[in-house]
Amino acid sequence: MNRLPAVAGAFYPADSKQLHALLDQYLTDADCGALVPKAMIVPHAGYIYSGPVAASAYTRLKKAHDLITRVVLIGPSHRVAFTGLSVSRAENFITPLGAIPIDQEAVQAIAQLPFVDYLEQAHLYEHSLEVHLPFLQEMLDSFNIVPIVAGDATPAQVAQVINALWGGEETLIVISSDLSHYHDYANAQRLDKATSQLIENLQYDRLSFESACGRVPVSGLLKVAQEKSLSIKTIDLRNSGDTAGDKNRVVGYGAYVIE
C-alpha cells in the first residue's frame, strides 16, 4: 500500500522537473552551515511561503547525504482529531520525485506503545509530513522514513517515541511546525521572536497552540533536548510577509537545529 501525494500541485509543484528546479533554487540560496543537524524543527506551508525557511535547515544535510538513512518525521494533525500518535500501514510514501520506503520495523516497534495507533485517515490528506519529503529526497541519497502524525499527546509521550527512535548518525529527527497565524506583520514578528526564545530555552511547557501549530511534537523534541542536555538554535525566522504574501495577515515560520 502506498500513501499518495495529497497536496502536490497545491503546496508544491506536481511536475518533477519544476519541483526539482524550485528545490534547487531554495537550497542554493540558503546557507549550508558548518555542522549536520541531529534534529530540526521546520515549517510546513506552501513552498512559496515557507520553502526558503525550510531550505535553511535542509541545506545543512549536504555533508550527510550518504550517512543519513532514516528520517523520523513528526507533524501535527490538521484534519483529523484523535488522541496520541498515529502511524501508517503504508509501505511507501509517494511524491513527484519518487517513492520513499517506510521503516516497517520502527513503525511496528512504536506501535506497541499504548498511545501509538494505526490511523490511516490521519495520514491520508495531511500536509505537515508530505511537504518535507521532496526536500529530503533532494538532499539525501537513500533513506526510509518513520512518518508520525501527532494528535492530542503529551510532551512525555512524544519524547518517549523520539528517544526510542533516536539512533545514531544514520537517523535524523524532523519536527514539522509553523509559528503564529494570521497576525499583522509587526505583531507576528514580536510573537515569533518570543516563541523562538522559549524554544531556545527549552521551555516547552510555556508553548501554546497560538505559539506554534506543531506545539505537540515540538514540545516532545524540546523535552528530549532537555533530558539529553542538548541545545537548540534558531537559524531562520521569517513570515509570509517576508516571502510571498502581504503584511496584513501573515503566518510565521522558523527553522531550528540541534547539532
N, C-alpha and C positions, 0 to 999 in steps of 0.2 A: 504494500500500500504506500502510495506517495502523497505527500501533502503538497498541493499545487499552489502557485502564487495567487494571492488574493488582491494585492494592490499594485502589481506590475501594470504599467500604463497609467497609473494614477499618482502614486507616491514616487515612482522612478520609471525610467523608460522600459517598455516591454521588449524593444528591439535590442538584441545582444550587442550589436556594434555601437549603437547610440549609448547604451548603458556603460559599456567599456570605456568609451571616449569621455563620458561625463565623470566617471570614477577617476580616470587617469588625470583629468583636469584638476579635480578636487585634491587628489593625493599629491600631485606635483606641486601645487600651490602651498601645501601645508609643510610646516617644519617637522622633520622626522625625529628630532630629539636624539639624545645620546644613548638612552637605556631602553630595553624592551620591557613593556609592562607585564606584570603578572595578572593584574586585574584592571578593569576600567569601567567607568560609567560613561555612556554615550547616548546622545539623543536619537529620537526615532520618528521625526516628522518627515514630510515630503522632502526630497533631496534639495530642491531649490531653496528651501528654508533652512534645514539643519545639516545638509550634506557637507558644507565647508567645515562646520564644527566637528562633525563625526570624523571627517578626514584627518583632523589634527590628532586624533587618537590612533586611528587605523594606520596611518603612515609610519607609526613607531614600530610596527610589526615587521618592517622591511628586513631587519637583520635576523629575524627568526622565521623567515618564510619556510624554511625546511626543518625547523625544530618543533614548532607548534603543530601538533597532530590532533588535538582535541580542544573544542571550544564549548564551555558551559555557558549557555545563553539564557538569561532570566529577564523576563519583561512583565509588565503589568497587564492585566486583562482589561480591555476597553469595551467588550461587547457582552461578556457572559459573567454573571455574578456567581461566585462559589467560594467555599471555604478551603483554605490550604493551598497546595501547589498542584499544578496539572502537568502530566507528561502525555506523550502521544504514542500510539502503536505504529505510527508510520515507519517505513523502512528508510525513506529518503525525504528530504525537503527539496523541492524543485524551485529554481529561479531561471530567468532567461539565460544565465551563464552555465546552467547545467544542474546536476543532482548532487546533493550533499548527503552522505550516509549518516544515519543515526547510530550513536554508540549504544547498541542494544543492551550490552552488559551493564553499563552505567545506569541506563533507564530502569532496567529490571531491579537493580540494587536499591535505588532510592524509592522505587515504587513499593518496597517493603515497609517503608515508614508509614505510620498511621495517618499522617496528614498529606501524603502524596497519593494521587489517584490518576488513572487514565481518564481524560475528558477531552474527546476529540473536538467537541464544539468550541472549547476554549482556544483551540489552535486554528480552526478552520479559516476564520476571517481576520485573525489577529495580526496587526501590522507591527507591533512592538518588537517582535522577533524577526519577522521577514525582512524588514528594511536593512538589517545588519548583514544579512547573508551575502549579498553581492560585494560589499566591502571586504568581507572575509575571503571570498573567492578570488578577489583581485590581489590580495596581499599574501595568501598562504598557498603553498604548493599542493598539499594533500592532507585533508583533515576530515574528522567527523564531528558531529555536534551532539550536545545534550540539551534539547530545547525544553524550557520550563516556563509555563505561564503562571504568574503569581496572582492568587485571589486574595481573600482575607486571611492573611497569615501573619504570624508574629515574627519579629526580628530573630528570635531564637530558632524558630523552625527553618527560616531561610538560611541562617548561619549553619545549622546542622547539615543541610544539603550541600552548601558550599564547602564546608570542611570535609565532607565525605568524598567530594569530587576534586579537591584542591590539587592533588597530584604534584608533579614536578614541573620542569621547564617545558614539558610537552603539552601542558594544559594551560589554557587562557580562560579567565573568567570575564564575561561581558555582561554588565548590568545595563538595561535599557530604561532610560528615563528622560523626559523633558522637565523643564522647571516651571516657572509661573505661567499662567494662561490668561490672556485677554485683558491685560492692564495696558495703560498708555506707556510709552517708551521710558520715560523717566522713572515711573513707579516700578516698572519691570526691572530696570537696572538696579534699583535700590533693593528690591525684594530678592533678586537672584544673587546679588553680592552677599546679602545676609545668609542665604541658603548655602552658598559656597563656603562661607566661613564655618557654618555648622558642619558641613561635610568634611572640611579640612581638620576640624577639631574632633571629628568622630562622634558628634553629639546627635546620634540618630534618634534618640528619644525626644528631641525637640523639633524634628521634621514633621510637617503636616502634609496632607494631600494638596493643599494650596501651594506648598513649597515645591513639590515635585510629584508628578503623576505616578512615578515609579517609586514612591516612598517605601513601599513594602520590600522590594528587592534591594534598593539602596541601603535601607536600614540593616538588612541582613549582612551585606558586604561590610558595612562600617563596624558592625559588631565583631565580625571575624578579624578585621584590621585591628580593632582594639585588643582582642584576645591575643593576637599574634604580635602585638607591639609594632605594627606597620604604620606607615604614614601614607596619606593620600594628598595629591596636589592638583590644583586647578591648572589646566593647560590651555583652556579656551573658554570664554564666557561671552556669548553674544545673544541676540534675539532676532526674531524675524524682521524687525525694523532695520537691522544691520545687513541682512542678506537679501531678502526678496519681497518684503511686504512694506506696508505703510507703517507709520509710527503711532497711530492712534490706538491700535488694538493688537498687541504683539504676544508671541509665545517665546519663553526663554529657553536657551539651550546651553548646556555646559558639558565640557569634556574633562574627565578627571582620571588620573592614573595612580596605581600602586605599582611601584617598580621593584 
